[in-house]
Amino acid sequence: MKLGHWLNRVQQGRPLVHNITNLVVMNTVANTLLAVGAAPVMAHAVEEVADMTRISKALCLNIGTVDADVVTAMRLAGCEANRCGVPVVFDPVGTGATPFRTDSVERLVAEVQVDILRGNAGEIGQLVGSGGSVIGVDSHGTNADLPEAMRRYALAFGTVLVATGAVDIVTDGETIWKLYNGHPMLARVTGMGCALTGLVGAFVGVVSRGGQANFETAGNWRASQAILPSNSAATLRVYAEAAMAAITCLNVAAELAAERADGPGSFYIALLDALYQMTPATIESRLRKEQMK
């Protein structure tokens, strides 16, 4: 599986990515998307989120600074994305940390068909029932059965799952992959996981809207919204490939940035530069990936 070509698609397509994201990371997410050639928009008002989603290529939801109004805006945008065939990426930041945060996540995944669910290993472990712990919004431990629990969840809900950490785990419900690129300095700059969520949105956003329609087995569930069955296996496979390309793009950029940086401040600047200078060939040459099953 080659992943570098996805970067070309982003650079050429310049997808508009609608981010309802947390207040701490808006600037970081926007700069990351701009660096790879995507177009970010951050619209939160309930009066316009559906309209903005309708004209976007992907919707990214991030509950980092969650409140009741944000949940309402995310539900409106998510339902409109489902209706229009816009892929939804959901980042359940800090789920398991507080009852309100956990309830908000459960409500959103119940009411919105999420195409890619991306969180740190602790958050994803909480969601799929394999355990793991979250302190604040940071992961503090997982269980060995996390990959298989993720696979079962992805299969049941028609969602690509991504758990990030020292080793990143991706599954489409059939296959489990491990990705080994990255650098510890990513953990020293706030918002890197949130920025990755935005990047995943950009990469799945260049799966054309016809891409949903081209997978004839995907069904017509978006038309009725009566029940939200799973995405097709073919659709999920493509989304998983795009997500792995986004993860590898950021992680390879982190490796390159760390070679130039003296600390977190210079690392962040070098990371943006590395993303801007990234090529498909660099992604392919440095990719470290394992298919588990």
C-alpha positions as CSV (number, residue, x, y, z in Angstrom):
1,M,0.0,0.0,0.0
2,K,1.5,3.3,-1.1
3,L,0.5,6.4,0.8
4,G,2.4,9.3,-0.7
5,H,0.0,10.0,-3.5
6,W,-2.6,11.2,-1.0
7,L,-0.5,14.3,-0.3
8,N,-0.6,15.1,-4.1
9,R,-4.3,14.9,-4.0
10,V,-4.5,17.3,-1.1
11,Q,-2.1,19.8,-2.6
12,Q,-3.9,19.7,-5.9
13,G,-7.5,19.6,-4.6
14,R,-7.1,22.2,-1.7
15,P,-10.0,20.7,0.2
16,L,-12.0,23.1,2.4
17,V,-12.0,21.5,5.9
18,H,-14.6,22.7,8.4
19,N,-13.3,22.4,11.9
20,I,-15.5,22.8,15.0
21,T,-12.5,22.5,17.2
22,N,-11.3,23.6,20.6
23,L,-10.3,27.1,21.5
24,V,-6.8,26.2,22.5
25,V,-5.7,24.8,19.1
26,M,-7.5,26.7,16.4
27,N,-4.4,28.5,15.2
28,T,-2.3,25.3,15.2
29,V,-4.9,23.4,13.3
30,A,-5.4,26.1,10.7
31,N,-1.6,26.5,10.2
32,T,-1.1,22.8,9.8
33,L,-3.8,22.5,7.2
34,L,-2.5,25.5,5.3
35,A,1.0,24.0,5.3
36,V,-0.1,21.0,3.4
37,G,-2.2,23.0,1.0
38,A,-5.7,22.5,2.4
39,A,-8.1,25.3,3.3
40,P,-9.3,25.5,6.9
41,V,-12.5,27.2,8.2
42,M,-13.5,27.4,11.8
43,A,-17.2,28.0,12.1
44,H,-19.0,27.4,15.5
45,A,-22.2,29.4,15.4
46,V,-25.3,27.2,15.3
47,E,-26.7,29.7,12.8
48,E,-24.2,28.7,10.1
49,V,-22.5,25.4,10.9
50,A,-24.8,23.4,8.6
51,D,-24.3,25.8,5.8
52,M,-20.6,25.8,6.2
53,T,-20.5,22.0,6.3
54,R,-22.6,21.8,3.1
55,I,-19.8,23.5,1.1
56,S,-16.9,21.7,2.8
57,K,-15.1,18.6,1.8
58,A,-14.8,17.2,5.3
59,L,-16.1,18.0,8.8
60,C,-13.8,17.7,11.8
61,L,-15.3,17.7,15.3
62,N,-13.1,18.1,18.4
63,I,-14.6,18.4,21.9
64,G,-11.4,19.7,23.6
65,T,-13.2,22.8,25.1
66,V,-16.7,21.3,25.1
67,D,-19.9,23.1,26.3
68,A,-23.6,22.5,25.6
69,D,-23.6,25.0,22.7
70,V,-20.6,23.3,21.1
71,V,-22.3,19.9,21.3
72,T,-25.4,21.4,19.6
73,A,-23.4,22.9,16.9
74,M,-21.5,19.6,16.3
75,R,-24.8,17.7,16.1
76,L,-26.2,20.1,13.6
77,A,-23.1,20.1,11.5
78,G,-22.7,16.3,11.8
79,C,-26.3,15.6,10.7
80,E,-25.9,17.9,7.7
81,A,-22.6,16.2,6.8
82,N,-24.3,12.8,6.9
83,R,-27.1,14.2,4.7
84,C,-24.7,15.6,2.1
85,G,-22.2,12.8,2.1
86,V,-19.4,14.9,3.7
87,P,-17.0,12.7,5.7
88,V,-17.0,13.3,9.4
89,V,-13.8,13.0,11.6
90,F,-14.4,13.0,15.3
91,D,-11.8,13.6,18.0
92,P,-13.3,12.7,21.4
93,V,-10.8,14.7,23.5
94,G,-10.6,13.7,27.1
95,T,-13.5,11.2,27.0
96,G,-13.7,9.4,30.3
97,A,-12.3,12.4,32.2
98,T,-15.6,13.8,33.3
99,P,-19.3,12.6,33.1
100,F,-20.3,15.6,30.9
101,R,-17.5,15.0,28.5
102,T,-18.2,11.3,28.2
103,D,-21.9,11.9,27.8
104,S,-21.3,14.4,25.1
105,V,-19.1,12.0,23.1
106,E,-21.7,9.2,23.5
107,R,-24.5,11.5,22.3
108,L,-22.6,12.6,19.3
109,V,-21.5,9.1,18.1
110,A,-25.1,7.9,18.6
111,E,-26.6,10.8,16.5
112,V,-24.0,11.3,13.9
113,Q,-22.5,8.7,11.6
114,V,-18.7,9.2,12.2
115,D,-16.5,8.0,9.4
116,I,-13.1,8.4,11.2
117,L,-12.9,8.3,15.0
118,R,-9.4,9.6,16.0
119,G,-8.1,9.9,19.6
120,N,-5.2,9.1,21.7
121,A,-4.9,5.5,22.9
122,G,-6.5,6.2,26.3
123,E,-9.5,7.9,24.8
124,I,-10.1,5.2,22.2
125,G,-9.7,2.5,24.8
126,Q,-12.4,4.2,26.9
127,L,-14.7,4.3,23.9
128,V,-14.2,0.7,22.7
129,G,-14.4,-0.8,26.2
130,S,-10.8,-2.1,26.5
131,G,-9.9,0.1,29.4
132,G,-7.1,2.6,29.5
133,S,-7.0,5.9,31.4
134,V,-7.3,9.6,30.7
135,I,-6.1,12.3,33.0
136,G,-7.4,15.7,31.8
137,V,-7.1,15.2,28.1
138,D,-4.0,13.1,28.0
139,S,-3.7,9.3,27.7
140,H,-2.2,7.4,30.7
141,G,-2.1,3.8,29.8
142,T,-3.9,1.2,27.6
143,N,-4.6,-2.5,27.6
144,A,-3.0,-5.1,25.3
145,D,-6.3,-6.0,23.7
146,L,-6.9,-2.4,22.3
147,P,-6.2,-3.2,18.6
148,E,-8.7,-6.1,18.6
149,A,-11.3,-4.1,20.6
150,M,-10.9,-1.3,18.0
151,R,-11.4,-3.7,15.2
152,R,-14.6,-5.0,16.7
153,Y,-15.9,-1.5,17.3
154,A,-15.0,-0.4,13.8
155,L,-16.8,-3.4,12.3
156,A,-19.9,-2.9,14.4
157,F,-20.3,0.9,13.8
158,G,-18.9,1.3,10.2
159,T,-16.2,3.6,11.4
160,V,-12.4,3.8,10.8
161,L,-10.7,3.9,14.2
162,V,-7.4,5.6,14.9
163,A,-5.5,5.4,18.2
164,T,-2.4,7.6,18.3
165,G,0.6,7.2,20.6
166,A,4.2,6.1,20.5
167,V,2.8,3.5,18.0
168,D,-0.3,4.5,16.0
169,I,-3.1,1.9,15.4
170,V,-5.6,2.1,12.6
171,T,-8.4,-0.3,11.7
172,D,-11.2,-0.4,9.2
173,G,-12.9,-3.3,11.0
174,E,-11.2,-5.9,8.9
175,T,-7.5,-5.1,8.9
176,I,-5.4,-3.7,11.7
177,W,-2.3,-1.6,10.9
178,K,0.5,-0.2,13.1
179,L,2.4,2.9,12.2
180,Y,5.8,3.5,13.7
181,N,6.9,7.0,12.5
182,G,6.8,10.1,14.8
183,H,8.9,11.8,17.4
184,P,8.5,12.3,21.2
185,M,8.7,16.1,20.7
186,L,5.1,16.0,19.3
187,A,4.0,15.6,22.9
188,R,5.7,18.8,24.0
189,V,3.6,21.1,21.8
190,T,0.0,21.5,22.5
191,G,-2.6,20.6,19.9
192,M,-0.6,18.1,17.8
193,G,-3.3,15.5,18.1
194,C,-5.9,18.0,17.2
195,A,-3.9,19.2,14.3
196,L,-3.7,15.5,13.1
197,T,-7.5,15.3,13.3
198,G,-7.6,18.3,10.9
199,L,-5.1,16.7,8.6
200,V,-7.1,13.5,8.5
201,G,-10.1,15.6,7.5
202,A,-8.0,17.1,4.6
203,F,-6.9,13.7,3.4
204,V,-10.3,12.0,3.5
205,G,-11.7,15.2,2.0
206,V,-10.1,14.4,-1.3
207,V,-12.0,11.2,-1.5
208,S,-14.4,12.7,-3.9
209,R,-18.1,13.0,-3.1
210,G,-18.4,10.7,-6.0
211,G,-16.1,8.5,-3.9
212,Q,-19.0,7.8,-1.7
213,A,-21.3,7.2,-4.6
214,N,-18.8,5.2,-6.5
215,F,-18.8,2.6,-3.7
216,E,-22.2,1.2,-4.8
217,T,-22.4,-1.1,-1.8
218,A,-22.4,2.0,0.6
219,G,-26.2,2.1,0.4
220,N,-28.5,5.1,0.6
221,W,-28.8,5.5,4.4
222,R,-27.9,9.1,4.3
223,A,-31.2,9.9,2.4
224,S,-33.5,8.7,5.1
225,Q,-31.5,9.1,8.4
226,A,-33.9,6.7,9.9
227,I,-31.2,4.3,10.9
228,L,-27.4,4.8,10.6
229,P,-26.0,1.5,9.3
230,S,-22.3,0.9,8.7
231,N,-20.3,2.3,5.8
232,S,-19.3,-0.3,3.2
233,A,-16.1,-2.2,3.6
234,A,-14.8,-0.6,0.4
235,T,-15.5,2.9,1.7
236,L,-13.8,2.2,5.0
237,R,-10.7,0.8,3.4
238,V,-10.2,4.0,1.4
239,Y,-10.8,6.2,4.4
240,A,-8.3,4.1,6.4
241,E,-5.7,4.5,3.7
242,A,-6.2,8.2,3.6
243,A,-6.0,8.4,7.4
244,M,-2.8,6.5,7.5
245,A,-1.4,8.9,4.8
246,A,-2.3,11.9,7.0
247,I,-0.7,10.3,10.1
248,T,2.5,9.4,8.3
249,C,2.7,12.9,6.7
250,L,2.6,14.5,10.2
251,N,4.9,12.0,11.8
252,V,7.5,12.1,9.1
253,A,7.4,15.9,9.3
254,A,8.0,15.6,13.1
255,E,11.0,13.4,12.5
256,L,12.5,15.9,10.1
257,A,11.6,18.9,12.4
258,A,13.3,17.3,15.4
259,E,16.5,17.1,13.5
260,R,16.5,20.9,13.2
261,A,14.9,22.0,16.4
262,D,16.5,23.0,19.8
263,G,13.2,22.7,21.7
264,P,9.4,22.9,21.5
265,G,9.3,26.4,20.1
266,S,11.7,25.8,17.2
267,F,10.2,22.3,16.7
268,Y,6.7,23.8,16.0
269,I,8.1,26.2,13.4
270,A,10.3,23.5,11.9
271,L,7.2,21.2,11.8
272,L,5.2,23.6,9.7
273,D,8.1,24.1,7.4
274,A,8.5,20.3,7.0
275,L,4.9,19.9,6.2
276,Y,5.1,22.6,3.7
277,Q,8.1,21.0,2.1
278,M,6.8,17.4,2.3
279,T,6.7,15.3,-0.9
280,P,5.1,12.0,-1.7
281,A,8.6,10.5,-2.2
282,T,9.6,11.5,1.3
283,I,6.6,9.9,2.8
284,E,7.2,6.7,0.9
285,S,10.9,6.5,1.7
286,R,10.4,7.0,5.5
287,L,7.2,5.1,6.0
288,R,7.3,2.4,8.7
289,K,4.1,0.4,8.7
290,E,3.0,-3.1,9.8
291,Q,-0.2,-4.9,8.9
292,M,-1.2,-7.0,11.9
293,K,-4.1,-8.9,10.3
